[in-house]
Amino acid sequence: MHSHIVKLDATDSTNVYLKDLMLSRTLDDFTVVVTKKQRKGRGQRGTSWASDEGKNLTFSVLKKMNKLPASDQFLLSIYVSMAIYRVLKKYNVPNLSVKWPNDILSAKQKICGILIENVLVGSYIDTSIIGIGLNVNQTSFEKLPRATSLKLILGKSIDLDDLLNTLIEELKNTFLQLDPLSIDAMYKNYVTTLFRKDKPSTFRDKDQNLFMGFIRKVDRSGKLIVALEDNELRAFDLKEIELLY
């Protein structure tokens, strides 16, 4: 089954465009909006996402959720990051990891960012808008020393349409496994791919204090579980902690 793909030359944000489109008509599951140029791309923590026009994949996918409890929303981050991780593995990208909550890294450099926005009905997620920014053929990241691209890693250009189709198929296959039996396995896979898991790491808390700890896992609600120096386990949410690396 082919997805309905809306191709734009430019838009402020594919997530916003898809949300607006949803208000005006009924959309199929896995409707995709992809743009050559995103003027106001956003990332986690309100960071902006810079991208050279026509060289990368900036797209959003509409996923209709079958009454997923809002308390399980972190599963979406897990499923989406695992789908992208698998595709990049097929493309032989080395040293892949997921930096909590859902940045995909090759070695220590960011190759992909994900921003998921959910539409709730009561205490359930009705639809999810999954925004993905993947660095593909861009080769210079002047103000982003920690960014890289498939072309820089693999030494060759990648066909954007092929890659987009592969990603959409993998997302579809991954979401077919959103059942109780598969959730455990997917969660375990996610935890094993975590960047700096079980390695001594430096963190900064919201009061700007630095401390040492070891990433042990992520709990089901999406909090990062860190073992502190006295082996005490503490859970942090996204606004409470930053990994320095």
C-alpha positions as CSV (number, residue, x, y, z in Angstrom):
1,M,0.0,0.0,0.0
2,H,1.5,3.3,-1.0
3,S,1.3,6.3,1.3
4,H,-0.2,9.6,0.2
5,I,2.8,11.9,-0.1
6,V,2.4,15.7,-0.2
7,K,5.6,17.3,-1.7
8,L,6.3,21.0,-1.0
9,D,9.0,23.3,-2.1
10,A,9.0,25.2,1.1
11,T,7.0,25.5,4.3
12,D,7.6,26.8,7.8
13,S,7.2,23.4,9.4
14,T,6.0,20.1,8.0
15,N,4.4,19.3,11.4
16,V,2.4,22.5,11.4
17,Y,1.4,22.0,7.7
18,L,0.2,18.5,8.4
19,K,-1.8,19.7,11.5
20,D,-3.5,22.4,9.4
21,L,-4.2,19.8,6.6
22,M,-5.9,17.6,9.2
23,L,-8.3,20.3,10.1
24,S,-9.4,20.8,6.5
25,R,-9.9,17.2,5.4
26,T,-9.9,13.6,6.4
27,L,-6.4,12.2,5.9
28,D,-5.3,8.6,5.4
29,D,-3.1,6.9,7.9
30,F,0.6,7.5,7.1
31,T,-0.1,10.6,5.0
32,V,3.3,12.2,4.5
33,V,4.3,15.9,4.1
34,V,7.8,16.4,2.8
35,T,9.5,19.7,1.9
36,K,12.7,20.7,0.2
37,K,13.1,23.7,2.5
38,Q,11.8,24.0,6.0
39,R,11.9,27.6,7.3
40,K,11.1,27.1,10.9
41,G,12.1,23.5,11.7
42,R,12.0,22.8,15.4
43,G,13.7,20.2,17.6
44,Q,13.6,19.1,21.2
45,R,13.9,21.8,23.9
46,G,12.8,24.4,21.3
47,T,16.1,24.2,19.3
48,S,15.9,25.1,15.7
49,W,16.8,22.6,13.0
50,A,19.0,24.0,10.2
51,S,19.0,22.3,6.8
52,D,20.3,23.0,3.3
53,E,17.5,23.2,0.8
54,G,16.9,20.0,-1.2
55,K,19.7,18.0,0.4
56,N,18.1,16.4,3.4
57,L,14.8,14.8,4.4
58,T,12.5,17.0,6.4
59,F,9.1,15.3,6.6
60,S,6.1,14.6,8.8
61,V,4.0,11.5,9.0
62,L,0.4,11.2,10.2
63,K,-0.2,8.2,12.3
64,K,-3.7,7.3,13.5
65,M,-3.4,5.7,16.9
66,N,-5.9,3.1,18.0
67,K,-6.6,4.6,21.4
68,L,-3.1,4.5,22.8
69,P,-3.3,5.8,26.4
70,A,-1.6,9.2,26.7
71,S,0.5,7.7,29.5
72,D,2.1,5.4,26.9
73,Q,3.1,8.2,24.6
74,F,6.9,7.6,25.0
75,L,6.3,4.3,23.1
76,L,6.0,6.5,20.0
77,S,9.5,7.9,20.5
78,I,10.8,4.3,21.0
79,Y,9.0,3.0,17.9
80,V,10.0,5.9,15.6
81,S,13.6,5.9,16.7
82,M,13.9,2.1,16.3
83,A,12.4,2.3,12.8
84,I,14.9,5.0,11.7
85,Y,17.8,3.1,13.4
86,R,17.0,0.0,11.4
87,V,16.9,1.9,8.1
88,L,20.2,3.5,8.8
89,K,21.7,0.1,9.7
90,K,20.5,-1.1,6.3
91,Y,22.4,1.8,4.8
92,N,25.5,0.6,6.8
93,V,25.8,3.7,8.9
94,P,28.4,2.7,11.6
95,N,28.3,3.3,15.4
96,L,24.6,4.1,15.6
97,S,23.0,4.9,18.9
98,V,19.9,6.7,20.2
99,K,20.6,9.7,22.4
100,W,17.7,10.0,24.8
101,P,15.0,10.7,24.1
102,N,15.2,10.3,20.3
103,D,18.2,11.8,18.5
104,I,19.9,9.3,16.3
105,L,23.7,9.5,16.4
106,S,26.6,8.0,14.4
107,A,29.5,7.9,16.7
108,K,29.0,11.2,18.6
109,Q,27.4,13.1,15.8
110,K,23.7,13.8,15.3
111,I,22.3,12.5,12.0
112,C,18.6,12.6,12.8
113,G,16.1,14.4,15.0
114,I,12.5,13.5,15.8
115,L,9.7,15.7,17.1
116,I,6.4,14.0,17.9
117,E,3.2,15.9,18.6
118,N,0.1,14.1,19.7
119,V,-3.5,15.0,19.3
120,L,-5.4,13.8,22.4
121,V,-9.0,12.8,22.8
122,G,-9.7,12.4,26.5
123,S,-6.9,10.4,28.0
124,Y,-6.0,8.7,24.6
125,I,-3.8,9.7,21.7
126,D,-6.0,10.0,18.6
127,T,-3.4,10.9,16.1
128,S,0.3,11.5,16.2
129,I,2.3,13.8,13.9
130,I,5.8,12.5,13.6
131,G,8.3,15.1,12.4
132,I,11.6,13.7,11.2
133,G,14.7,15.7,10.1
134,L,17.4,13.4,8.6
135,N,20.7,14.8,7.3
136,V,21.4,13.1,4.0
137,N,23.4,14.9,1.4
138,Q,24.4,18.1,3.2
139,T,28.2,18.2,3.8
140,S,28.8,21.4,5.7
141,F,27.4,22.2,9.2
142,E,29.2,25.4,10.1
143,K,27.4,26.2,13.3
144,L,26.6,22.6,14.3
145,P,29.9,20.9,15.2
146,R,28.0,17.8,16.4
147,A,26.1,17.3,13.2
148,T,26.9,14.9,10.4
149,S,25.1,13.4,7.3
150,L,24.8,10.1,5.4
151,K,27.0,11.6,2.7
152,L,29.8,12.6,5.1
153,I,29.7,9.1,6.7
154,L,29.2,7.0,3.7
155,G,31.1,9.1,1.2
156,K,28.3,9.1,-1.4
157,S,25.1,10.8,-2.3
158,I,21.8,9.1,-1.4
159,D,18.6,9.2,-3.4
160,L,16.1,11.1,-1.2
161,D,13.0,9.5,-2.7
162,D,14.3,6.0,-2.2
163,L,15.3,6.8,1.4
164,L,12.0,8.4,2.2
165,N,10.1,5.3,0.8
166,T,12.3,3.0,2.8
167,L,11.7,5.0,6.0
168,I,7.9,5.0,5.5
169,E,7.8,1.3,4.9
170,E,9.9,0.6,8.0
171,L,7.7,2.9,10.1
172,K,4.6,1.0,8.9
173,N,6.2,-2.4,9.7
174,T,7.3,-1.1,13.1
175,F,3.9,0.2,14.0
176,L,2.4,-3.1,13.1
177,Q,4.2,-4.4,16.2
178,L,2.4,-2.0,18.6
179,D,0.9,-4.9,20.5
180,P,1.6,-6.0,24.1
181,L,3.9,-8.9,23.0
182,S,6.1,-6.8,20.8
183,I,6.3,-3.7,23.1
184,D,8.6,-5.4,25.6
185,A,11.0,-6.5,22.8
186,M,11.0,-3.0,21.2
187,Y,11.6,-1.4,24.6
188,K,14.6,-3.6,25.3
189,N,16.0,-2.9,21.8
190,Y,15.7,0.8,22.5
191,V,17.5,0.6,25.8
192,T,20.4,-1.4,24.4
193,T,20.9,1.3,21.7
194,L,21.1,4.2,24.2
195,F,24.0,6.5,23.7
196,R,26.5,6.3,26.6
197,K,24.5,3.5,28.3
198,D,26.5,2.2,31.3
199,K,29.4,4.6,30.7
200,P,30.5,7.2,33.2
201,S,28.9,10.4,32.0
202,T,28.6,14.0,33.0
203,F,25.2,15.6,33.3
204,R,23.9,19.1,34.0
205,D,20.8,19.6,36.0
206,K,18.3,22.5,35.6
207,D,20.2,24.5,38.3
208,Q,23.3,24.2,36.1
209,N,25.0,21.9,38.5
210,L,27.3,19.2,37.0
211,F,27.2,15.6,38.3
212,M,28.5,12.2,37.3
213,G,26.3,9.2,36.6
214,F,25.6,6.2,34.5
215,I,22.7,5.9,32.1
216,R,21.0,2.6,33.0
217,K,17.7,2.7,31.1
218,V,14.6,4.7,30.3
219,D,11.4,4.0,32.1
220,R,8.1,3.4,30.4
221,S,7.1,7.0,30.9
222,G,10.2,8.2,29.1
223,K,12.3,9.3,32.1
224,L,16.0,8.7,32.0
225,I,17.2,6.4,34.8
226,V,20.7,7.4,36.0
227,A,22.8,5.6,38.6
228,L,24.5,8.3,40.7
229,E,27.8,7.8,42.4
230,D,26.4,6.1,45.5
231,N,24.5,3.8,43.1
232,E,21.2,5.5,43.9
233,L,19.0,5.3,40.9
234,R,17.2,8.6,39.9
235,A,14.6,9.3,37.2
236,F,14.9,12.6,35.3
237,D,12.5,14.0,32.7
238,L,13.6,16.0,29.6
239,K,13.6,19.4,31.3
240,E,15.6,18.2,34.3
241,I,18.8,16.9,32.8
242,E,21.2,17.4,30.0
243,L,23.9,14.9,29.0
244,L,27.3,16.6,28.3
245,Y,29.5,14.8,25.8
